[in-house]
C-alpha cells in the first residue's frame, strides 16, 4: 500500500509542521506549491528542522486553476488539504475568497477521488463554526455548529472556511475518499522560518510596540504542534472518518496575550498593549476601518470551544495557550523578526 501523502499548500505555517510530522512518521510527502522557488525554500526549511527531505517532492498547482491537481494526487494514499487564503485584512465582499478557497477545495477533492485516495484530511477552522451569530447566541460551540453565512457580520475568511468545508462534505456524500475535518482555533507556536503569516504578525506587532491598545476580544488559541499532530492522527485513526474536530488549548483576551508576551520576553514589557479600547470607540472606527469592522461582532464575547472529540478520538493533549505564545515569541526573536 502506498505511503505517499499529498500535502497541499506545503509552504504554509501549519503545513510545514504537518510535513515534519509526516516525514518523521515515515511517510513520503508530495507538497504542492505555486512556484518552484517556493519549493526550494520549503525544502531548506524542513531540512534545517530535521526533516527527512529525501522523502519529499513537490508539484506545482494553484487553487484557482484545474491544471496539475490530477497529477499531484496520482498514486497518493492520503491527501491533507491545508491550502487556503488567510488574509490579514478583511474585504468588503464576503465572497472575495471563495474562488481559491471553495473552488480549490473542490478541485482537490475531485482529484483525490479520481486518484483513488483513501482519506482526505481538510484543514478548516473554528471560523466555520462560531461566526455570524448574534451576541444572544449560546456561548458553547461544538462540532455540531456552523457559522451563519447569511449574517451581514460574517467576514470573508469565515465565509470561505464555512462554504469550503460544506462543499467538501457534499462532494464526498456519494462516495469516494473518506473525509476528516480539523477546525483549529487561532494558531500560534514556533515558526520554522521567516515566513510569518497572519497569526504570527499579531504577536510580532505586539512585540514591536505597534499595538498599544486592543479591543475587548477573546481568542481561542491552539499550538501549531498540536494542530500538526491532529492532522496526522486524523489521517490514520480509523474511527475519525466522517467527523469534525475542534482544536483549541484554551482562550485568551488580547490583553492576556500581551501579558504572556511580556512574560516570555521581559524586555517587551513596555511595548505590549496597556489599555483596552472601549467598545464604542471600536464601533466608531468600524465606520471607516475594515479591521475594526471585523472586530465589532466579537466585542466582549467569551466563547467556549468543545474539544472533547479531539482529546478522546485523536488523543490530543493540548498545550496551554501560554506555551504557544511563548514558543512564537522565542522563534520570532531567534529569527530576528522581533525588532
C-alpha positions in Angstrom: 0.0 0.0 0.0 1.3 3.5 -0.9 2.8 5.6 1.8 2.6 8.8 -0.2 0.7 11.8 1.2 -0.3 14.8 -0.9 0.1 17.9 1.3 -1.4 21.0 -0.3 0.0 24.4 0.4 3.1 23.0 2.0 4.7 26.4 2.3 2.1 27.5 4.9 2.7 27.8 8.7 0.6 24.8 9.6 1.6 22.8 6.6 5.3 22.9 7.3 4.7 21.5 10.7 2.4 18.8 9.3 5.1 17.9 6.7 7.7 17.5 9.6 5.3 15.1 11.4 4.6 13.1 8.3 8.3 12.8 7.4 9.0 11.9 11.0 6.4 9.1 10.9 8.0 7.6 7.8 5.6 8.8 5.1 6.7 10.2 1.7 5.3 13.7 1.2 4.4 15.4 -2.0 3.8 19.1 -1.4 2.1 21.5 -3.7 3.5 24.9 -4.3 2.7 27.7 -6.7 6.3 28.1 -7.9 9.5 26.1 -7.9 11.2 28.9 -5.9 8.8 28.2 -3.0 9.8 24.5 -3.2 13.4 25.3 -2.7 12.7 27.5 0.4 10.4 24.8 2.0 12.9 22.0 1.3 15.7 24.0 3.1 13.4 24.9 6.0 12.4 21.3 6.6 15.9 20.1 6.2 17.1 22.6 8.9 14.3 21.4 11.2 15.5 17.8 10.9 13.0 16.6 8.2 14.0 13.6 6.0 13.8 15.6 2.8 14.9 12.6 0.7 11.2 11.5 1.0 10.0 15.0 0.0 8.9 16.0 -3.5 7.0 18.9 -5.0 4.3 19.6 -7.6 3.2 23.0 -8.9 -0.5 23.6 -8.5 -2.7 26.6 -7.9 -6.1 26.6 -6.1 -7.7 28.8 -8.8 -6.7 26.6 -11.7 -7.5 23.0 -12.5 -4.2 22.0 -14.1 -1.8 19.9 -12.0 -4.2 18.5 -9.4 -4.8 15.1 -11.0 -1.0 14.6 -11.4 -0.4 15.8 -7.9 -2.9 13.3 -6.4 -1.9 10.3 -8.6 -0.5 7.4 -6.5 -1.3 9.0 -3.1 -2.9 7.1 -0.3 -3.9 10.2 1.6 -4.5 13.9 0.9 -4.0 16.6 3.6 -5.6 19.8 2.2 -4.2 22.8 4.2 -4.0 25.3 1.4 -6.5 28.2 1.8 -6.1 32.0 1.8 -5.9 33.7 5.3 -5.6 37.5 4.6 -4.5 40.0 7.2 -7.3 42.4 6.3 -11.0 41.9 5.6 -12.6 42.5 2.2 -15.9 44.4 1.9 -17.0 41.5 -0.3 -17.7 38.5 1.9 -17.4 36.2 -1.1 -14.0 37.5 -2.1 -12.1 34.4 -1.0 -14.5 31.9 -2.4 -12.7 31.1 -5.7 -9.5 29.9 -4.2 -11.0 28.5 -1.0 -14.2 26.7 -2.1 -13.1 26.3 -5.7 -9.7 25.0 -4.7 -11.2 22.6 -2.2 -13.5 21.1 -4.8 -10.6 20.7 -7.2 -8.5 18.8 -4.6 -11.5 16.6 -3.6 -12.2 15.8 -7.2 -8.6 14.9 -8.0 -8.3 12.8 -4.8 -11.4 10.8 -5.8 -10.1 10.3 -9.3 -6.8 9.0 -7.9 -8.5 6.6 -5.6 -7.2 8.3 -2.4 -8.4 6.6 0.8 -8.8 9.6 3.0 -8.7 13.4 2.9 -8.0 15.5 5.9 -9.2 19.0 5.4 -7.9 22.0 7.4 -10.9 24.0 8.2 -11.2 26.5 11.1 -13.3 27.4 14.1 -14.3 30.3 11.7 -16.6 27.7 10.1 -18.2 27.0 13.5 -19.0 30.1 15.5 -19.1 33.3 13.4 -22.1 35.3 12.3 -24.3 34.5 15.3 -25.8 37.3 17.5 -24.5 38.1 21.0 -27.5 36.4 22.4 -26.4 33.0 20.9 -25.2 30.4 23.3 -21.5 30.7 24.4 -20.5 27.0 24.0 -19.8 25.7 20.5 -19.2 22.1 19.3 -18.6 20.3 16.1 -22.4 20.3 15.5 -22.4 24.1 15.0 -21.9 26.1 11.8 -21.2 29.7 11.2 -24.1 31.7 9.8 -23.2 32.6 6.2 -26.4 34.7 5.8 -25.2 37.1 8.5 -24.2 40.6 7.4 -21.4 40.4 10.0 -19.6 37.4 8.8 -16.1 38.0 7.4 -14.8 36.9 4.0 -12.4 34.5 5.8 -15.2 32.9 7.9 -17.4 32.7 4.8 -14.7 31.0 2.8 -14.0 28.5 5.5 -17.6 27.6 6.1 -18.5 27.3 2.5 -15.4 25.3 1.6 -16.0 22.8 4.3 -19.6 22.4 3.4 -18.6 21.9 -0.2 -16.2 19.2 0.8 -18.7 17.3 2.8 -21.2 17.5 0.0 -18.6 16.3 -2.5 -18.0 13.0 -0.7 -21.6 12.3 0.1 -22.0 10.0 -2.9 -18.8 8.0 -2.1 -15.1 8.3 -2.8 -12.5 9.2 -0.2 -13.2 9.3 3.5 -13.2 12.8 4.8 -12.0 14.1 8.2 -12.0 17.8 9.1 -10.0 19.6 11.7 -11.1 23.0 12.9 -8.3 24.8 14.7 -8.7 28.0 16.7 -6.1 30.8 16.3 -2.9 29.0 15.6 0.3 30.1 17.4 3.5 28.4 18.3 7.1 28.1 16.9 7.9 29.4 13.4 10.2 27.2 11.3 11.4 30.1 9.1 11.0 33.8 8.4 7.6 33.3 6.7 5.4 34.8 9.4 1.8 34.7 8.1 -1.3 36.4 9.7 -1.2 34.8 13.1 2.5 35.5 13.8 2.1 39.1 12.6 -0.3 39.8 15.5 2.4 38.6 18.0 5.1 40.4 16.1 3.1 43.7 16.1 2.7 43.5 19.9 6.3 42.7 20.4 7.3 45.8 18.4 5.0 48.0 20.4 2.8 48.9 17.5 -0.4 47.8 19.2 -0.6 49.9 22.4 -4.3 49.5 22.8 -6.5 46.5 21.9 -10.2 45.7 21.6 -12.1 43.6 24.1 -11.7 40.4 22.1 -11.0 36.9 23.3 -9.5 34.3 21.0 -9.4 30.5 21.2 -5.7 29.6 20.8 -4.1 26.3 19.7 -0.4 25.4 19.4 0.7 24.6 15.8 2.5 21.4 17.1 -0.8 20.1 18.4 -2.5 21.0 15.1 0.1 19.1 13.2 -0.3 16.0 15.4 -4.1 16.2 15.0 -3.7 16.2 11.2 -1.5 13.0 11.3 -3.9 11.3 13.7 -7.0 12.4 11.7 -5.3 10.7 8.7 -4.7 7.4 10.4 -7.3 6.8 13.2 -9.9 4.5 11.7 -12.9 5.9 13.7 -12.1 9.6 12.8 -13.7 9.2 9.3 -16.7 11.4 8.7 -16.1 13.6 11.7 -15.1 17.2 12.5 -12.6 18.0 15.3 -12.3 21.4 17.1 -8.7 22.1 18.1 -8.2 24.6 20.9 -5.9 24.7 24.0 -7.9 27.5 25.7 -8.8 31.1 25.3 -7.1 34.4 26.0 -8.1 38.0 25.6 -5.9 40.3 23.6 -4.6 41.9 26.8 -3.8 38.4 28.2 -1.8 37.6 25.0 0.2 40.8 25.6 0.9 39.8 29.2 2.1 36.4 28.0 4.4 38.0 25.5 5.9 40.1 28.3 6.4 37.0 30.5 8.1 35.2 27.6 10.2 38.3 26.8 10.5 40.7 29.8 12.2 43.3 27.5 8.9 43.7 25.7 7.1 44.6 28.9 6.9 48.3 28.0 5.8 47.6 24.4 2.9 45.2 24.8 -0.7 46.6 24.9 -1.6 48.6 28.0 -5.2 49.6 27.5 -8.4 48.0 26.3 -10.3 50.2 23.8 -13.9 51.0 24.9 -16.4 49.2 22.7 -17.9 52.4 21.5 -14.6 53.6 20.0 -14.2 50.3 18.1 -17.7 50.6 16.8 -17.0 54.2 15.7 -13.7 53.2 14.0 -15.6 50.4 12.2 -17.4 53.0 10.1 -14.1 53.8 8.3 -11.8 50.8 9.1 -12.3 47.3 7.8 -10.2 45.7 10.6 -12.2 47.4 13.2 -15.4 46.3 11.4 -14.3 42.7 11.6 -13.8 43.1 15.4 -17.2 44.5 16.2 -19.2 41.2 16.3 -16.6 39.7 18.7 -16.5 42.6 21.2 -17.0 41.3 24.8 -17.8 37.8 23.7 -16.4 34.8 25.6 -16.8 31.6 23.5 -16.2 28.1 24.9 -15.0 25.6 22.4 -15.7 21.9 23.0 -12.6 19.9 22.4 -13.6 16.5 23.9 -13.8 14.9 20.5 -10.2 15.7 19.6 -9.0 14.7 23.0 -10.8 11.4 23.1 -10.8 10.2 19.5 -7.5 11.7 18.4 -5.7 11.5 21.7 -4.6 15.2 21.7 -3.4 16.6 25.0 -3.5 20.3 24.1 -0.7 22.6 25.2 -1.9 25.7 27.1 -2.1 28.9 25.1 0.7 30.5 27.2 3.1 27.8 25.8 2.0 28.6 22.2 2.5 32.3 22.7 5.9 31.8 24.4 7.1 29.5 21.6 6.2 32.0 18.9 7.9 34.8 20.8 11.1 32.8 21.1 11.1 31.9 17.4 10.4 35.5 16.4 13.4 36.6 18.4 15.6 33.7 17.2 14.8 34.6 13.6 15.5 38.3 14.2 11.9 39.2 13.4 11.0 40.9 16.7 12.8 44.2 16.2 
